[in-house]
């Protein structure tokens, strides 16, 4: 992303999502979160029960996407 000739650094946020337990969970979350405007990448770690998002998307939109997938965000990791 470029702003006034400068390249903006990509932001990364990691959420703790205790309900993640399988590959189905992983796929459901990846599908919902990747559809949020501003998301450049999403990684779901089933073992660590975390969702890491790269890009410039609003926090509330990311949390809503995880909720839409059927999972509750416990906080940031």
RODOVEX-589418 format. One record per atom (N, C-alpha, C): residue number from 1; residue in three letters; atom name; x, z, y. Coordinates in nm, 2 decimals, padded with zeros to 4 digits. Example, Ala and Ser with C-alpha at 12.3 -4.5 7.8 and 13.67 -1.06 7.14 Angstrom:
! residues 2
(1 Ala N (01.32 00.78 -00.57));
(1 Ala CA (01.23 00.78 -00.45));
(1 Ala C (01.32 00.78 -00.33));
(2 Ser N (01.28 00.71 -00.22));
(2 Ser CA (01.37 00.71 -00.11));
(2 Ser C (01.29 00.79 00.00));
! end
This chain:
! residues 77
(1 Unk N (00.08 00.00 -00.12));
(1 Unk CA (00.00 00.00 00.00));
(1 Unk C (00.09 00.00 00.12));
(2 Unk N (00.06 -00.08 00.22));
(2 Unk CA (00.14 -00.09 00.34));
(2 Unk C (00.06 -00.05 00.46));
(3 Unk N (00.11 00.03 00.55));
(3 Unk CA (00.05 00.07 00.67));
(3 Unk C (00.15 00.05 00.79));
(4 Unk N (00.12 -00.04 00.88));
(4 Unk CA (00.21 -00.07 01.00));
(4 Unk C (00.35 -00.10 00.95));
(5 Unk N (00.36 -00.18 00.85));
(5 Unk CA (00.49 -00.22 00.81));
(5 Unk C (00.56 -00.12 00.72));
(6 Unk N (00.51 00.00 00.70));
(6 Unk CA (00.57 00.10 00.61));
(6 Unk C (00.49 00.11 00.48));
(7 Unk N (00.56 00.13 00.38));
(7 Unk CA (00.50 00.15 00.25));
(7 Unk C (00.46 00.29 00.23));
(8 Unk N (00.33 00.32 00.20));
(8 Unk CA (00.29 00.46 00.17));
(8 Unk C (00.32 00.50 00.03));
(9 Unk N (00.38 00.62 00.02));
(9 Unk CA (00.41 00.67 -00.11));
(9 Unk C (00.28 00.70 -00.19));
(10 Unk N (00.29 00.67 -00.32));
(10 Unk CA (00.17 00.70 -00.41));
(10 Unk C (00.16 00.85 -00.43));
(11 Unk N (00.04 00.90 -00.42));
(11 Unk CA (00.01 01.04 -00.44));
(11 Unk C (-00.02 01.06 -00.59));
(12 Unk N (00.02 01.17 -00.64));
(12 Unk CA (-00.01 01.21 -00.78));
(12 Unk C (-00.08 01.34 -00.79));
(13 Unk N (-00.19 01.36 -00.86));
(13 Unk CA (-00.25 01.48 -00.88));
(13 Unk C (-00.28 01.50 -01.03));
(14 Unk N (-00.27 01.63 -01.08));
(14 Unk CA (-00.29 01.66 -01.22));
(14 Unk C (-00.40 01.76 -01.22));
(15 Unk N (-00.51 01.73 -01.30));
(15 Unk CA (-00.62 01.83 -01.32));
(15 Unk C (-00.61 01.89 -01.46));
(16 Unk N (-00.65 02.01 -01.47));
(16 Unk CA (-00.66 02.08 -01.60));
(16 Unk C (-00.81 02.06 -01.64));
(17 Unk N (-00.82 02.01 -01.76));
(17 Unk CA (-00.96 01.98 -01.82));
(17 Unk C (-00.96 02.03 -01.96));
(18 Unk N (-01.00 02.16 -01.98));
(18 Unk CA (-00.99 02.23 -02.11));
(18 Unk C (-01.08 02.16 -02.22));
(19 Unk N (-01.18 02.08 -02.18));
(19 Unk CA (-01.27 02.02 -02.28));
(19 Unk C (-01.21 01.90 -02.35));
(20 Unk N (-01.10 01.85 -02.31));
(20 Unk CA (-01.04 01.74 -02.38));
(20 Unk C (-00.99 01.78 -02.51));
(21 Unk N (-01.03 01.70 -02.62));
(21 Unk CA (-00.99 01.74 -02.75));
(21 Unk C (-00.96 01.62 -02.85));
(22 Unk N (-00.99 01.50 -02.80));
(22 Unk CA (-00.97 01.39 -02.89));
(22 Unk C (-00.95 01.26 -02.81));
(23 Unk N (-00.92 01.15 -02.89));
(23 Unk CA (-00.90 01.02 -02.82));
(23 Unk C (-01.03 00.97 -02.76));
(24 Unk N (-01.15 01.00 -02.81));
(24 Unk CA (-01.27 00.96 -02.74));
(24 Unk C (-01.28 01.02 -02.60));
(25 Unk N (-01.24 01.15 -02.59));
(25 Unk CA (-01.24 01.22 -02.46));
(25 Unk C (-01.15 01.14 -02.37));
(26 Unk N (-01.03 01.11 -02.42));
(26 Unk CA (-00.93 01.04 -02.34));
(26 Unk C (-00.98 00.91 -02.29));
(27 Unk N (-01.04 00.83 -02.37));
(27 Unk CA (-01.09 00.70 -02.33));
(27 Unk C (-01.20 00.71 -02.23));
(28 Unk N (-01.30 00.81 -02.25));
(28 Unk CA (-01.41 00.83 -02.16));
(28 Unk C (-01.36 00.86 -02.02));
(29 Unk N (-01.26 00.95 -02.01));
(29 Unk CA (-01.21 01.00 -01.88));
(29 Unk C (-01.13 00.88 -01.82));
(30 Unk N (-01.05 00.81 -01.89));
(30 Unk CA (-00.97 00.70 -01.84));
(30 Unk C (-01.06 00.59 -01.78));
(31 Unk N (-01.17 00.56 -01.85));
(31 Unk CA (-01.27 00.46 -01.81));
(31 Unk C (-01.33 00.50 -01.68));
(32 Unk N (-01.38 00.62 -01.67));
(32 Unk CA (-01.45 00.67 -01.54));
(32 Unk C (-01.35 00.68 -01.43));
(33 Unk N (-01.24 00.74 -01.45));
(33 Unk CA (-01.15 00.76 -01.34));
(33 Unk C (-01.08 00.63 -01.29));
(34 Unk N (-01.05 00.54 -01.38));
(34 Unk CA (-00.99 00.42 -01.34));
(34 Unk C (-01.08 00.33 -01.25));
(35 Unk N (-01.21 00.36 -01.26));
(35 Unk CA (-01.31 00.29 -01.18));
(35 Unk C (-01.32 00.34 -01.03));
(36 Unk N (-01.26 00.45 -01.00));
(36 Unk CA (-01.26 00.51 -00.87));
(36 Unk C (-01.17 00.43 -00.77));
(37 Unk N (-01.23 00.39 -00.66));
(37 Unk CA (-01.15 00.31 -00.56));
(37 Unk C (-01.03 00.40 -00.52));
(38 Unk N (-00.91 00.33 -00.52));
(38 Unk CA (-00.79 00.40 -00.48));
(38 Unk C (-00.70 00.45 -00.59));
(39 Unk N (-00.76 00.44 -00.71));
(39 Unk CA (-00.68 00.49 -00.83));
(39 Unk C (-00.59 00.37 -00.88));
(40 Unk N (-00.46 00.40 -00.89));
(40 Unk CA (-00.37 00.30 -00.93));
(40 Unk C (-00.33 00.33 -01.08));
(41 Unk N (-00.35 00.45 -01.13));
(41 Unk CA (-00.32 00.48 -01.27));
(41 Unk C (-00.37 00.61 -01.31));
(42 Unk N (-00.41 00.62 -01.44));
(42 Unk CA (-00.46 00.75 -01.49));
(42 Unk C (-00.40 00.77 -01.63));
(43 Unk N (-00.36 00.90 -01.65));
(43 Unk CA (-00.30 00.93 -01.78));
(43 Unk C (-00.37 01.06 -01.83));
(44 Unk N (-00.42 01.06 -01.95));
(44 Unk CA (-00.49 01.17 -02.01));
(44 Unk C (-00.40 01.22 -02.12));
(45 Unk N (-00.36 01.35 -02.11));
(45 Unk CA (-00.28 01.41 -02.22));
(45 Unk C (-00.37 01.51 -02.30));
(46 Unk N (-00.41 01.46 -02.42));
(46 Unk CA (-00.50 01.54 -02.50));
(46 Unk C (-00.44 01.67 -02.54));
(47 Unk N (-00.31 01.68 -02.57));
(47 Unk CA (-00.25 01.80 -02.61));
(47 Unk C (-00.24 01.90 -02.50));
(48 Unk N (-00.20 01.86 -02.38));
(48 Unk CA (-00.19 01.95 -02.27));
(48 Unk C (-00.32 01.97 -02.20));
(49 Unk N (-00.42 01.89 -02.23));
(49 Unk CA (-00.56 01.90 -02.17));
(49 Unk C (-00.55 01.87 -02.02));
(50 Unk N (-00.48 01.77 -01.98));
(50 Unk CA (-00.46 01.73 -01.84));
(50 Unk C (-00.50 01.59 -01.81));
(51 Unk N (-00.53 01.56 -01.69));
(51 Unk CA (-00.56 01.43 -01.64));
(51 Unk C (-00.47 01.41 -01.52));
(52 Unk N (-00.38 01.31 -01.52));
(52 Unk CA (-00.29 01.29 -01.41));
(52 Unk C (-00.34 01.15 -01.35));
(53 Unk N (-00.36 01.15 -01.22));
(53 Unk CA (-00.40 01.04 -01.14));
(53 Unk C (-00.30 01.00 -01.04));
(54 Unk N (-00.27 00.87 -01.03));
(54 Unk CA (-00.18 00.82 -00.93));
(54 Unk C (-00.26 00.73 -00.83));
(55 Unk N (-00.24 00.73 -00.71));
(55 Unk CA (-00.31 00.65 -00.61));
(55 Unk C (-00.35 00.73 -00.49));
(56 Unk N (-00.45 00.68 -00.42));
(56 Unk CA (-00.50 00.74 -00.30));
(56 Unk C (-00.65 00.75 -00.30));
(57 Unk N (-00.70 00.82 -00.40));
(57 Unk CA (-00.85 00.84 -00.41));
(57 Unk C (-00.88 00.98 -00.37));
(58 Unk N (-01.00 01.00 -00.31));
(58 Unk CA (-01.04 01.13 -00.27));
(58 Unk C (-01.06 01.23 -00.39));
(59 Unk N (-01.02 01.35 -00.37));
(59 Unk CA (-01.03 01.45 -00.47));
(59 Unk C (-01.17 01.47 -00.53));
(60 Unk N (-01.27 01.47 -00.44));
(60 Unk CA (-01.41 01.49 -00.48));
(60 Unk C (-01.46 01.37 -00.57));
(61 Unk N (-01.41 01.25 -00.54));
(61 Unk CA (-01.44 01.13 -00.62));
(61 Unk C (-01.38 01.14 -00.76));
(62 Unk N (-01.26 01.19 -00.77));
(62 Unk CA (-01.19 01.20 -00.89));
(62 Unk C (-01.26 01.31 -00.98));
(63 Unk N (-01.29 01.42 -00.92));
(63 Unk CA (-01.36 01.53 -00.99));
(63 Unk C (-01.50 01.48 -01.04));
(64 Unk N (-01.57 01.40 -00.96));
(64 Unk CA (-01.70 01.35 -00.99));
(64 Unk C (-01.69 01.25 -01.11));
(65 Unk N (-01.58 01.17 -01.11));
(65 Unk CA (-01.56 01.08 -01.22));
(65 Unk C (-01.53 01.15 -01.36));
(66 Unk N (-01.46 01.26 -01.35));
(66 Unk CA (-01.43 01.33 -01.47));
(66 Unk C (-01.56 01.40 -01.52));
(67 Unk N (-01.64 01.45 -01.42));
(67 Unk CA (-01.77 01.51 -01.46));
(67 Unk C (-01.86 01.41 -01.52));
(68 Unk N (-01.86 01.29 -01.46));
(68 Unk CA (-01.94 01.18 -01.51));
(68 Unk C (-01.91 01.14 -01.66));
(69 Unk N (-01.78 01.16 -01.69));
(69 Unk CA (-01.74 01.13 -01.83));
(69 Unk C (-01.78 01.24 -01.92));
(70 Unk N (-01.83 01.35 -01.87));
(70 Unk CA (-01.88 01.46 -01.95));
(70 Unk C (-01.78 01.58 -01.96));
(71 Unk N (-01.69 01.59 -01.87));
(71 Unk CA (-01.59 01.70 -01.88));
(71 Unk C (-01.58 01.77 -01.74));
(72 Unk N (-01.54 01.90 -01.75));
(72 Unk CA (-01.54 01.99 -01.63));
(72 Unk C (-01.39 02.01 -01.59));
(73 Unk N (-01.36 01.99 -01.47));
(73 Unk CA (-01.23 02.02 -01.42));
(73 Unk C (-01.22 02.17 -01.39));
(74 Unk N (-01.11 02.23 -01.45));
(74 Unk CA (-01.09 02.38 -01.44));
(74 Unk C (-01.01 02.41 -01.31));
(75 Unk N (-00.93 02.31 -01.27));
(75 Unk CA (-00.85 02.33 -01.15));
(75 Unk C (-00.74 02.22 -01.16));
(76 Unk N (-00.64 02.24 -01.07));
(76 Unk CA (-00.53 02.15 -01.07));
(76 Unk C (-00.41 02.21 -01.15));
(77 Unk N (-00.34 02.13 -01.21));
(77 Unk CA (-00.23 02.18 -01.30));
(77 Unk C (-00.10 02.17 -01.23));
! end
